Amino acid sequence: MAETLTWSLSGSATLIALVVGYLFGSIPFGIILTKLAGGPDLRSIGSGNIGATNVLRTGNRKLAAATLVGDMLKGTVAVLVAWHWLGGPQAALAAAIGAFLGHLFPVWIGFRGGKGVATYLGVLIGVNGWIALAFAAIWLAVAWLSRYSSLSALTASVLTPLLLWFVAGMHQAALVMAVLTLLLWVMHRTNISRLLAGSEGKIGQKG
């Protein structure tokens, strides 16, 4: 798969894959799992975000971990379903875009979703597992050095398209992930402002 992924916006299968990817990505696991566990509506606490970080603010680490896995796997599943059943490489990359947009702007909850890190990693697993491992390694290294979760995600994401282009030789996939990286940075604009101001919270820091 890694050697053959290419991108084309032509064809009904690609459009269907985009929509299917969006529907996968728009599943708000944070809200669903928190409600099933009897917790509060995530949109009413903390940052109002539906991702694992805000779930962690409920004090339930296992629930946060489950949300992280769910948000990640919905991206992976979307890409793999599109690859195998909706048209191959073109459809896979369309589904990657759709899943990421679905997480950021889920139709079911007023288009107010998460910031996309877990789903970004999830679609990357579907595109190239080795580069996904590199993403995780970069995230861990930056987190260990800086203690900033946001900086770790931003750094890993900006390096991902470069790794896909120069290491994996997946030029079209690199362009798609570059677009997703730009969107991820836009969604983290408040974090970037706090990083520049020196007020961003660190991993393990008490509020």
KARA-V552854 format. One record per residue. N is the residue number from 0. RES is the residue in one letter. PHI is phi in whole degrees, -180 to 180 (none if undefined). D_CENTER is the distance of its C-alpha to the mean C-alpha in whole Angstrom. Layout:
n = <N | N>
res = <RES | RES>
phi = <PHI | PHI>
d_center = <D_CENTER | D_CENTER>
This chain:
n = <0 | 1 | 2 | 3 | 4 | 5 | 6 | 7 | 8 | 9 | 10 | 11 | 12 | 13 | 14 | 15 | 16 | 17 | 18 | 19 | 20 | 21 | 22 | 23 | 24 | 25 | 26 | 27 | 28 | 29 | 30 | 31 | 32 | 33 | 34 | 35 | 36 | 37 | 38 | 39 | 40 | 41 | 42 | 43 | 44 | 45 | 46 | 47 | 48 | 49 | 50 | 51 | 52 | 53 | 54 | 55 | 56 | 57 | 58 | 59 | 60 | 61 | 62 | 63 | 64 | 65 | 66 | 67 | 68 | 69 | 70 | 71 | 72 | 73 | 74 | 75 | 76 | 77 | 78 | 79 | 80 | 81 | 82 | 83 | 84 | 85 | 86 | 87 | 88 | 89 | 90 | 91 | 92 | 93 | 94 | 95 | 96 | 97 | 98 | 99 | 100 | 101 | 102 | 103 | 104 | 105 | 106 | 107 | 108 | 109 | 110 | 111 | 112 | 113 | 114 | 115 | 116 | 117 | 118 | 119 | 120 | 121 | 122 | 123 | 124 | 125 | 126 | 127 | 128 | 129 | 130 | 131 | 132 | 133 | 134 | 135 | 136 | 137 | 138 | 139 | 140 | 141 | 142 | 143 | 144 | 145 | 146 | 147 | 148 | 149 | 150 | 151 | 152 | 153 | 154 | 155 | 156 | 157 | 158 | 159 | 160 | 161 | 162 | 163 | 164 | 165 | 166 | 167 | 168 | 169 | 170 | 171 | 172 | 173 | 174 | 175 | 176 | 177 | 178 | 179 | 180 | 181 | 182 | 183 | 184 | 185 | 186 | 187 | 188 | 189 | 190 | 191 | 192 | 193 | 194 | 195 | 196 | 197 | 198 | 199 | 200 | 201 | 202 | 203 | 204 | 205 | 206>
res = <M | A | E | T | L | T | W | S | L | S | G | S | A | T | L | I | A | L | V | V | G | Y | L | F | G | S | I | P | F | G | I | I | L | T | K | L | A | G | G | P | D | L | R | S | I | G | S | G | N | I | G | A | T | N | V | L | R | T | G | N | R | K | L | A | A | A | T | L | V | G | D | M | L | K | G | T | V | A | V | L | V | A | W | H | W | L | G | G | P | Q | A | A | L | A | A | A | I | G | A | F | L | G | H | L | F | P | V | W | I | G | F | R | G | G | K | G | V | A | T | Y | L | G | V | L | I | G | V | N | G | W | I | A | L | A | F | A | A | I | W | L | A | V | A | W | L | S | R | Y | S | S | L | S | A | L | T | A | S | V | L | T | P | L | L | L | W | F | V | A | G | M | H | Q | A | A | L | V | M | A | V | L | T | L | L | L | W | V | M | H | R | T | N | I | S | R | L | L | A | G | S | E | G | K | I | G | Q | K | G>
phi = <none | -60 | -80 | -115 | -64 | -136 | -128 | -153 | -89 | -86 | 102 | -66 | -62 | -66 | -65 | -62 | -63 | -61 | -68 | -62 | -60 | -61 | -65 | -62 | -65 | -82 | -68 | -86 | -57 | -58 | -68 | -61 | -67 | -65 | -67 | -62 | -86 | 81 | -89 | -78 | -70 | -57 | -70 | -105 | -130 | 53 | -82 | 81 | -76 | -97 | -87 | -63 | -61 | -74 | -61 | -61 | -68 | -78 | 91 | -104 | -68 | -65 | -67 | -64 | -65 | -65 | -64 | -59 | -65 | -62 | -65 | -76 | -68 | -64 | -72 | -63 | -63 | -59 | -65 | -70 | -62 | -64 | -62 | -85 | -127 | -123 | 127 | 82 | -62 | -61 | -65 | -61 | -73 | -63 | -65 | -61 | -64 | -61 | -64 | -66 | -64 | -62 | -70 | -70 | -133 | -73 | -64 | -70 | -128 | 72 | 62 | -113 | -114 | -98 | -92 | 99 | -64 | -64 | -70 | -58 | -64 | -62 | -67 | -66 | -59 | -69 | -79 | -160 | -61 | -67 | -70 | -63 | -63 | -64 | -56 | -62 | -65 | -65 | -58 | -64 | -65 | -67 | -63 | -66 | -78 | -107 | 67 | -107 | -66 | -64 | -63 | -62 | -67 | -64 | -66 | -63 | -70 | -72 | -85 | -59 | -61 | -66 | -66 | -64 | -74 | -90 | -95 | -87 | 69 | -102 | -66 | -69 | -63 | -62 | -66 | -63 | -68 | -65 | -64 | -66 | -62 | -60 | -63 | -62 | -65 | -62 | -68 | -102 | -61 | -70 | -64 | -62 | -62 | -70 | -62 | -66 | -86 | 77 | -113 | -70 | -70 | -98 | -62 | 83 | -76 | -78 | -71>
d_center = <20 | 19 | 23 | 23 | 19 | 20 | 20 | 22 | 22 | 25 | 26 | 25 | 23 | 20 | 21 | 20 | 17 | 16 | 17 | 16 | 13 | 12 | 14 | 12 | 9 | 11 | 13 | 13 | 13 | 14 | 16 | 18 | 18 | 19 | 22 | 23 | 24 | 26 | 24 | 23 | 21 | 18 | 19 | 22 | 21 | 20 | 18 | 17 | 14 | 12 | 10 | 11 | 13 | 15 | 16 | 17 | 20 | 21 | 23 | 21 | 19 | 19 | 18 | 15 | 15 | 15 | 12 | 10 | 11 | 11 | 7 | 6 | 10 | 9 | 7 | 10 | 13 | 12 | 13 | 15 | 17 | 17 | 18 | 21 | 22 | 21 | 23 | 21 | 19 | 19 | 18 | 15 | 14 | 15 | 13 | 10 | 10 | 11 | 8 | 6 | 9 | 10 | 8 | 9 | 12 | 13 | 17 | 18 | 18 | 19 | 16 | 15 | 11 | 9 | 7 | 4 | 4 | 4 | 2 | 3 | 5 | 6 | 7 | 9 | 11 | 12 | 13 | 14 | 14 | 17 | 14 | 11 | 14 | 15 | 12 | 12 | 16 | 15 | 13 | 16 | 19 | 18 | 17 | 21 | 22 | 21 | 20 | 17 | 14 | 13 | 15 | 13 | 10 | 12 | 14 | 12 | 10 | 13 | 15 | 13 | 14 | 18 | 17 | 17 | 19 | 22 | 21 | 20 | 22 | 19 | 20 | 19 | 15 | 15 | 16 | 13 | 11 | 13 | 12 | 9 | 9 | 12 | 10 | 8 | 11 | 13 | 11 | 12 | 16 | 17 | 16 | 17 | 21 | 21 | 20 | 23 | 25 | 25 | 24 | 21 | 21 | 20 | 19 | 22 | 24 | 26 | 25>
